[in-house]
Amino acid sequence: MEIPVIAIQALIILAIFGITLLIATYCTWAERRIAGFLQDRPGPNRVGLWGLGQPLADAVKLFFKEEFIPANANKWLFIAGPSLAMLTALMSSAVVPFGNTLVLEDFGPIRLQGIEVNIGMLYIFGVVSLGVYGIMIGGWASNNKFSLLGAIRAASQNISYEIALGLSLIAVLMMSGTLSLREIALQQAEPLFGISGMNWNIFYQPLGFIIFLTCAFAETNRTPFDLPESEAELVGGYHTEYGSMKLGLYLFAEYVNIIVVSAVMSTLYFGGFNFPFQNEIGALLSNDPRIAHNIITILGTVVFFLKIFAFIFFFMWVRWTLPRFRYDQLLNLGWKGLIPLAIINIVLTGGFILLSEHFGW
């Protein structure tokens, strides 16, 4: 019996959904362990081996805590806020290519990707832009001044840094000529200095990557850009009035956003599922081209997740290392620093492309 392609694609989407939630769950454990390591303390180590049961215990606690909605809050919007934040966070991973294609005899090539669209980056930008509505709705519906201030901060911060984020991305799109994340990843499989799978965009766009990385911290509301929830000024920021699983959805959405932005940075600048000497390794392990391709695909998916984990570790490392910006410093950096730098990067990239075409480089 032949399995329809749509069923295989549905299984891949469910797998991506489940893996994303699993990684987000254990990001809470990793964050606390890394914080403990950097601060010379053990971190969670009581529930299960090395404390690995702690995220499950926290999830059970959040599920069974009492549901509380403030008396003067807008009930439906109060519930819709965290739901929208979580929904947009999960939707954004749909177009990320987690691997190349698996070539199976009975099913043909299977893409390790939720959906493949030729406007993948536009899709991610559109969905991520909607995420701020979850924060704004939750902060406003709480009928709390601290929550509203946190929501306003989040909105102005996300809008400011999305401009620099988009401008930094334009330089990569100028070089690749496509908005498809899969196409951008496949272009980086070309050899560089004789090494297959090493034609990464980071070697051509170091300034663009630094701008993108800085904006990614601001977009995910991570330290030193966590002004929307700065506990020293706003009690708990936009989720001050939230508890139980509604608070859990906000916290989960933050970690899912970190996973997605790490995957996007890995794809745009670090080759995605490509890795050094991939063609040579595939040929060494099998003489059959189909089997060699499948081996490279599986290894590439493992390498891709290792790149994501490296970025997640970097996000956590920075959080427990750097102090928080003042709000005026945050906006000055976005409008007066990153946006002009991103425009300069576009001009330099365009000039390089014109010179390379003129001289035939």
C-alpha positions in Angstrom: 0.0 0.0 0.0 1.5 3.3 -1.1 1.6 6.1 1.6 0.4 9.4 0.1 3.0 12.2 0.0 0.7 14.5 2.1 0.7 11.8 4.9 4.6 11.7 5.0 4.7 15.5 5.0 2.2 15.6 7.9 4.4 13.1 9.9 7.4 15.4 9.3 5.4 18.4 10.5 4.4 16.6 13.6 8.0 15.5 14.2 9.2 19.1 13.9 6.5 20.2 16.2 7.3 17.6 18.8 11.1 18.0 18.6 10.7 21.8 18.9 8.6 21.5 22.1 11.0 18.9 23.5 14.0 21.1 23.0 12.1 24.1 24.4 11.2 22.1 27.5 14.8 21.1 28.2 16.1 24.6 27.4 14.7 25.6 30.8 16.9 22.9 32.4 19.9 23.9 30.3 19.5 27.5 31.1 19.5 26.8 34.9 22.4 24.4 34.6 24.5 26.9 32.5 23.6 29.7 35.0 24.7 27.5 37.8 28.0 26.7 36.1 28.7 30.3 35.3 27.9 31.3 38.9 29.8 28.5 40.5 26.8 26.6 41.9 25.2 23.2 40.9 21.8 24.3 39.4 18.9 21.8 39.4 20.2 18.3 40.3 17.6 16.7 42.5 14.8 15.5 40.2 16.0 12.5 38.2 19.5 11.9 36.9 21.5 15.2 36.7 18.1 17.0 37.3 16.7 16.0 34.0 13.3 15.4 35.5 13.1 19.1 36.6 11.4 20.4 33.4 8.7 17.7 33.7 8.1 18.6 37.3 7.8 22.3 36.4 5.4 21.4 33.6 3.2 19.4 35.9 3.3 22.2 38.4 2.2 24.8 35.8 -0.6 22.5 34.6 -2.1 22.0 38.0 -1.7 25.5 39.5 -4.9 27.5 40.0 -6.2 29.5 37.0 -6.3 33.1 38.0 -7.7 36.0 35.9 -7.7 39.5 37.5 -11.1 40.9 38.3 -11.0 43.9 35.9 -9.0 42.2 33.1 -10.5 41.5 29.7 -11.0 37.8 30.1 -10.9 36.7 26.4 -8.0 38.8 25.4 -6.2 37.8 28.6 -6.4 34.2 27.4 -5.7 35.0 23.8 -2.4 36.8 24.5 -0.2 33.8 25.5 -2.1 31.6 23.0 -1.1 33.9 20.2 2.5 34.2 21.3 2.8 30.4 21.4 1.0 29.9 18.1 3.2 32.4 16.1 6.4 30.9 17.7 5.5 27.4 16.6 4.3 28.5 13.1 7.6 30.1 12.2 9.6 26.8 12.2 7.4 25.4 9.3 9.7 26.6 6.5 13.1 25.8 8.1 14.9 23.0 6.3 16.2 20.7 9.0 17.9 18.5 6.4 18.3 17.8 2.8 16.2 15.1 1.1 16.0 11.4 1.9 15.8 9.3 -1.3 13.7 6.2 -0.6 12.9 3.6 -3.3 9.1 3.4 -2.6 8.5 7.1 -1.8 11.0 9.0 -3.8 12.8 12.1 -2.3 11.4 13.2 1.0 12.3 16.7 2.2 13.1 17.1 5.9 11.1 20.3 6.1 7.6 21.2 7.0 6.7 23.1 3.9 8.9 24.4 1.1 7.8 27.8 -0.3 9.9 30.2 -2.4 9.1 33.1 0.0 10.3 31.3 3.2 12.1 34.3 4.7 9.1 36.6 4.1 6.9 34.0 5.8 9.1 33.9 8.8 9.2 37.7 9.0 5.4 37.9 8.7 4.8 35.3 11.4 7.4 36.8 13.8 6.0 40.2 13.3 2.6 38.9 14.6 4.3 37.6 17.7 4.4 41.1 19.3 0.6 41.1 19.2 0.5 38.3 21.8 2.6 40.4 24.1 0.7 43.6 23.4 -2.7 41.9 23.9 -1.6 40.2 27.2 -0.1 43.4 28.6 -3.2 45.5 27.7 -5.8 43.0 28.8 -4.2 42.6 32.2 -5.4 46.1 33.2 -2.1 46.6 35.0 0.1 49.6 34.4 3.3 47.6 34.8 2.0 45.0 32.3 1.0 47.8 29.9 4.4 49.4 30.2 6.2 46.1 29.4 3.9 45.5 26.4 4.6 49.0 25.0 8.4 48.4 25.5 8.1 45.1 23.7 6.2 46.6 20.8 8.6 49.6 20.3 11.7 47.3 20.7 10.5 44.7 18.3 9.5 47.3 15.6 12.8 49.1 16.0 15.0 46.0 15.6 12.9 44.3 12.9 14.0 47.1 10.6 17.7 46.5 11.2 17.0 42.7 11.1 15.4 43.0 7.6 18.1 45.3 6.3 20.9 42.9 7.4 19.1 40.1 5.7 18.8 41.9 2.3 22.6 41.6 1.8 22.3 37.8 2.0 19.3 37.8 -0.3 21.2 39.9 -2.8 24.0 37.3 -3.0 21.7 34.2 -3.1 19.0 35.7 -5.3 16.2 33.7 -3.5 13.9 33.9 -0.5 13.8 30.1 -0.1 15.7 28.9 3.0 16.3 25.5 1.3 17.8 27.2 -1.8 20.0 29.4 0.4 21.2 26.3 2.3 21.9 24.3 -0.9 23.9 27.2 -2.4 26.3 26.9 0.6 27.1 23.2 -0.3 29.5 24.4 -2.9 33.2 23.9 -2.2 35.4 26.7 -0.7 39.2 26.4 -0.9 38.6 22.8 -2.1 36.5 21.8 1.0 33.0 20.7 0.1 30.1 22.0 2.1 32.0 25.1 3.3 30.8 27.9 1.1 29.1 29.5 4.1 27.7 33.0 3.9 29.4 34.0 7.2 32.7 34.3 5.2 31.0 36.9 2.9 28.7 38.6 5.4 30.4 38.9 8.8 29.0 42.4 9.4 25.5 41.3 8.4 25.7 38.3 10.7 26.7 40.5 13.7 23.8 42.8 13.0 21.4 39.9 12.6 22.6 38.3 15.8 22.2 41.5 17.8 18.7 42.0 16.5 17.9 38.4 17.3 18.6 39.0 20.9 16.2 42.0 20.9 13.5 40.2 18.9 13.5 37.3 21.4 13.6 39.7 24.4 16.7 38.2 25.8 19.3 39.9 28.0 20.7 42.5 27.5 17.5 43.4 25.6 15.0 42.0 28.1 13.5 45.4 28.9 9.8 44.3 28.4 10.1 42.1 31.5 12.8 43.8 33.6 11.9 42.7 37.1 13.8 45.6 38.7 11.5 48.2 37.1 8.3 46.5 36.0 7.7 43.7 38.6 7.4 41.1 35.9 6.7 43.2 32.8 4.0 42.2 30.4 3.3 38.9 32.1 3.1 40.3 35.7 -0.6 39.1 36.1 -0.1 35.7 34.6 0.3 32.4 36.3 -0.2 28.7 35.7 0.0 27.4 32.1 -0.7 30.9 30.6 2.6 32.1 32.1 4.1 28.8 30.9 3.0 29.6 27.3 4.8 32.9 27.4 8.0 31.3 28.7 7.7 28.5 26.2 7.2 30.9 23.3 10.4 32.7 24.2 12.4 29.4 24.1 10.7 28.3 20.8 11.6 31.7 19.3 15.2 31.2 20.4 15.2 27.8 18.7 13.7 29.2 15.5 16.1 32.2 15.3 19.0 29.8 15.9 17.9 27.6 13.1 17.4 30.6 10.7 20.9 32.0 11.6 22.4 28.5 11.0 20.7 28.3 7.6 21.5 31.8 6.5 25.1 32.1 7.6 26.5 28.8 8.7 25.5 26.4 5.8 22.4 25.0 7.4 22.6 21.2 7.0 25.9 21.4 5.2 29.2 20.5 6.9 32.8 20.3 5.9 34.0 17.4 3.7 30.4 16.1 3.4 30.9 14.7 -0.1 34.1 13.0 0.8 32.6 11.4 3.9 29.5 10.2 1.9 31.8 8.6 -0.8 33.9 7.0 1.9 31.0 5.4 3.7 29.2 4.0 0.6 29.7 3.4 -3.1 26.0 3.6 -3.8 25.2 7.3 -4.6 21.7 7.0 -3.1 22.9 5.5 0.2 25.8 8.0 0.3 23.2 10.9 -0.2 21.0 9.5 2.6 24.0 9.2 4.9 25.0 12.8 4.2 21.4 13.9 4.8 21.2 12.2 8.2 24.6 13.5 9.3 23.7 17.0 8.0 20.5 17.0 10.1 22.6 16.0 13.2 25.1 18.8 12.4 22.3 21.3 11.9 20.9 20.5 15.4 24.4 20.9 16.8 24.6 24.3 15.3 21.2 25.2 16.8 22.4 24.0 20.3 25.6 26.1 19.9 23.5 29.2 19.3 21.2 28.3 22.2 24.2 28.0 24.5 25.4 31.4 23.3 22.1 33.0 24.0 22.2 31.6 27.6 25.9 32.5 28.0 25.2 36.1 27.1 22.2 36.3 29.4 24.2 35.4 32.5 27.2 37.5 31.5 26.1 40.9 30.3 24.0 43.5 32.2 20.7 44.9 30.9 20.7 48.1 28.7 18.9 51.2 29.7 15.9 51.8 27.4 17.3 54.9 25.8 20.5 52.9 25.1 18.5 50.1 23.5 16.7 52.5 21.1 19.9 54.5 20.3 21.7 51.3 19.4 18.8 50.2 17.1 18.1 53.4 15.3 21.5 55.2 15.3 23.8 52.2 15.3 22.4 49.0 13.7 20.2 50.5 10.9 23.0 52.7 9.5 25.4 49.8 9.7 22.9 47.5 7.9 22.5 50.1 5.1 26.3 50.4 4.7 26.5 46.6 4.5 23.9 46.6 1.7 25.9 49.2 -0.3 29.1 47.3 0.2 27.5 44.1 -0.9 25.9 45.7 -4.0 29.3 47.2 -4.9 31.1 43.9 -4.6 28.5 42.1 -6.7 28.8 44.8 -9.4 32.6 44.6 -9.4 32.6 40.8 -9.4 30.3 40.8 -12.5 32.3 43.5 -14.2 35.7 41.8 -13.7 34.4 38.3 -14.0 35.5 37.2 -10.5 
